[in-house]
Amino acid sequence: MVTVLMPVRDTPPAMLRQAAESILGQSFGAFEFLILDDGSRNGDTVRELERQAAADARVRLLATGGVGVTKALNRGLELASGEFIARQDADDWSDPGRLEIQCGFLQAHPELALCGSNAWMHRGDGRPLWPTRLPEDTAGIRDAFWRRNPFVHGAAMFRTNAARAAGGYREEFPCAQDYDFFWRLSDTYGAANLRRALYHYRYSSGSVSVRRAEDQARAHRAAQILARERRARSSREDSHQDTQREVRRALAAAAAELESSGGALRAALKQADHRMLAGDLRGAGGVFLGLLKAHPGSGLAWGKLARWAVFSALPPVRETCFR
C-alpha cells in the first residue's frame, strides 16, 4: 500500500536508528521501506544501514552513488511499488500512527494527491521547541505557497501515480525540490495538511551551509517564477508542463534577482537562524554579530540580532519570536 522513501548520507547512527525504528514500529504494516544510501562514507552509518536491512524484510536498501537527494528521490519514485509514497528524513522521526492516519485520509479523499501534517520542531539534541501551524485545505495551501512552503517535506504522503504524472522532483533543483514539487501537485490535484502533529523535525546546526541557503533561496524564487508563468498559461488555456528550458531560465532569473537584492546576506542570516534553533546560541550570535559588522546599514541584520537576543534571554517567548 505504501512505500516509505528515506534518503541517507552519513547520518549519525543514533539519529538514523531513531528514524528507521519510528517507521518499522508503525501501527500500519502494509508498507515497504526503501532506504536510499546516497554515497555514505561514514562506516558507522553504513553498518547501521546494513543492520536495519538485515533485521526487517520490509527494508530495501538501495545505493544511489552520491547523485544528490533530488536524483535519489526520483530513483526511489521509479522503484516504488506502493500506491502511496511517504517521505521520511533520516534525522527526524514519525509518530507510530502516522502512516495509518495519512493512508486512511487519502483513501477517503480520492480527489487529493498530497497529504501532509503538522510537525513538532526540535533542537539538534531532540528537545522540543513547538509545533507548526500549517494551512489545512487546498485553498489555504495554494495561497501559502506564494510566501513559503506549507509542507514539512518528511511529513508528506502522496499518490505514486500523480507524482509520476507530474514528472517527479525537478533534478535542476539540488535543494528545495519539495517546494516546487508539492506546489505542482497541489495546483493540479489538490492537497491537505492534517491538524495533528504526526512528525518530528530536527534542526541541525550543520544542516544548512551559507552556500546551501543561497541555493535554497534561488530554488524558492525560481519555483515562484514558474508558478506565475503556469498560472498565466492556464488563463490563456495553453497550460503545459514546464520545459527544461523554462526551468533553467527561471533559475537564472532567480539567481540574478537575488544577487542584486542582497540574497547572500539573507542566506547567511537564515543559516544563523538554523544554528539558533538547533540550540547553538553562542555560535549563532557570533554569526549575527559578524554579519552586522559587515553590513551595519542592514535593518534585517539588526532585526535578526535583536530576535537572537530575545530568544537567548527569554525562553518563554521563544515561540513568539518565530510566529
N, C-alpha and C positions, 0 to 999 in steps of 0.2 A: 504493500500500500504506500509506504513512504521510503524514500532514500534520503538519508542524512548526509550532507556534504560538509566535511571539515578539512580545510587546508591547514598544513602544518609546515613550519620551517624553524627548526631549532627552538621550539617552545620548551621552557623549563619542564622537566619531567613531572614535578608536583602539580603544576597547572594543567598540563596535558592529561594527567591521570584524573584530575577532578572533572575536566571537560568530558572525557570519554566515559567515565563512570556515571555522569549525570544523564548521558544518553542510554547507556546499557541498562540503567536502572529505571527506565521509563515504565509507566503503568500500561502503555500501549506497546504490544510486542511485534506487530506486523511491519517491521522495517528492516532495511539493510543499512549498515553504517559504512559509508565509503570515505576512508581517510586518505587524503591526498598529500603525500610527503613530497614537498616541492624543494628537494635538494638539501635536506638537513645534513649538517656536518657534525653536529654535537652527538658524540657517541651515546651519551645517556638518553638523549631524545630518541635516537634510532632504536636503542634497546627497549625503551618503553613502548614505542610503536609496535615493535615485533612481539612484545609480551601481550599487548592488547589484542593483536590479530590472532595469536595462538590460543588465547583464553576464551574467545567467543566466536562462534561460527558466523554471526551476523556481521562481523567486521571484515571489510575488504580493504586491504592496504595497497595503494597504488603509488608508485614512484613517478612523479611528473618531471623530474630532472631540472628543477630550478628555472622553470619557464616564467615564473611570476604568478601571483594569486589569480589574476584575471583569466589567463590561459588555463591554469589548473582547474578553476571552477568550470570553465567551458568543457574541459575534458571530462570532468565529473558529470556534467549535464548530458554529454553524449552517452555515457556509460550507465546512467541511472536507469533502473528498472521499475522504480516506484511511480505510481500515479501522481504523487505529490513529492516535492523536494523541500526538505527542511535544512536551513543553514545552521551551522554551529561554528563558532570560533574556538580555537584551541586554547585560549587563555580565559575563556568565560565558562559559564555553566548554566544548565537549564533546570527548571523545576520538574519534579517527577511526572506531573500530569500534562506537560506541555504538548507533546505530540498528540496525545489523545484528544485534548481540547481543540487544538488547531485543525486536526484532521476532521473532527466532527463538525466544526464550523464550516469548513469548505464543502463538505458533503451536503450540508444543509443549505448552502448558498451557492448553487452552481453558476450563478451569474458573475461571481467574483473569481479572480485568478490568484489573488495575493492576500495573505492573512499574516499580519504582524501582531505584536503585543507590546504592551508597556514593559519596562525592564527596570530592575534595581541597578543603580550606578554604584560602583565600589572603588575604593582606593586600591593601589597596587598590592597591598597586603591582604586584601579581601574585606576590610572593614567597610560597612555600608555607608553611602552618602545619602541618596534619596532616590525615589522612583521617578521615572519620566512621566510626562503628561502629554501623550501623543494624540493627534486627531483620530477619530474613530471611524468616520464614514467616508465614502468615496469623495463626496463634495469637499469636505474639510481637508482630506488628504491631498486632493488635486490643488487646492488653493495654497496649502502649506509648502508644496514643492518649490514655489517661486521664492521662498525665503530660506528654506533649509530642507534637509532630508527628514521626512516624517516617519521613517522606519529605523529601527535598530537592525542592522544587517543580519547579525547572528540569530535574531529572534524571528526571522521571516520563514513562512512556508508558502510555496506557490505551486501551481499546476505545471507539471512537466511539459505537457503538450503546448500550453500557452507560452512557456518560457522558450521552447524551441522555435515556435512560430514567430516569436519576437526577435529571433536571432541571437538569443543569449546575451551574455555580457559583452560589451564592446572591448575588443582587445587593444584598441587605441588608447584606452583609459587604464594606465597602470595602477591607479588608485581611484577612490570614489566611484568605482564602477557600479556599485549598488544604487547610488543616487540616480544615475542615468537609466539603469535597467529597470528599477522599480517605478520610475516616472513613466516609462514607456508602457509597462504592464498596467499601471493604474489608469492611464489615459485610454488604453484600448479595451480593457476588460473590467475595470473596477477593482477596488481593494478595500480592506478594512484593517483596523487595529483593535485588538481585544483590550478592554479596560484593565483587566487583571495583569499584573506583572508576572510573566512566566519565564523570564530570562534574567541573567545576572551578568552585567557588563563590567569589565575591569579596566580602569585606566592604568596605563603603564608609562612611567617617566621616559622610557626609551622607545616608545612605540611610534612617535611622530617626530621625525627629524625636521629641521627647518626646510631642507630640500623637499622632503615628503609633503610638508604642509603647503609649500608652494605648488607642488603637483596637484594636491587636492583642490586648492583654490582654483587652479586653471581648469581642472576637470569639472568642478561645480559650475563655473561660469560657462564653459562650453556646453554643458548639459542644458543650461538655461537658454542659451542661444539656439540650440537645436530644437528645444521645446517651442520656443516662439516661432521658429520657421515652420514646424509641423502644424501649429495652430493656424498660421497664415495659409498654408496649403489646404488645410481642411476647409477653411472658409471659402476657398475657391473651388472646392470639390475635386482637387487633383492630389489628394493625400497619397503618400507612398512612404516606405521606409527610407530613412536617411541613407544616402550613399556614403561610401568610404571617403570620397572627395569632400562631401559636405561635412563629415565629421572632422577631417583634417583641417578644413578651413575654419571651422568653429574653434578648434583647439588653438590654432594660430591666432585667431582674433582675440580669444580669451587671454593668451599669453601677452599679446601687445597691450591689451587694455589694463591688465594687472600691473605690467611694468610701468606704465605711465601713471598709475594711480596709487603707487605705494604698496603693491601687493606683497613684496618681500618683507616689509615691516609687519604687515598684518599676519603673514605666515609665521614669522618669528614670535610674535605675541601669542598666537594660537598655540605654538609649541610650548611656550612657558605656561599657558593655562593648563595644558595637559599635565605638565610636571606638578603643578599645584594640586590638581585634582587627584593625581596619583599619590599624593602625600609628601612630595619633596618640596616643602615650603621654602627652605633655605635656598635650594638650587633655583627654584622659580623666581624668588625675589632677586637673586643675583642677575638673572637674565633680564628681568624687567628694568632693573637699575641700569644695566649696561645699554639696553636699547634706548632708554630715556636720555642717557648721556650722548648717544649718537644722534638722537632725534629730539632735541629739547623742545622743539616747537610743536610736537605731535600731541594733540589733545587726546587721541586714542591711547597713546603710551602712558600719559598721565592718568587717564581713567583706569587703565588696567593695573597700574601700580597702586592706585587708591583701593581698587577692589581687592588686590592681594593683601593689602594692609588690614582691611576689614575682615577678610576671610581668615587671616592668620590670627588676629587678635580676638575675634568674637565667634567662636564655633557655633553658638545657637543660631546665628543669622547666615550661616554659610549657604544654605539652600536658597535663601532670598537673593543672594548675590548673583545667582545664575538663573533666576526665573524671569 
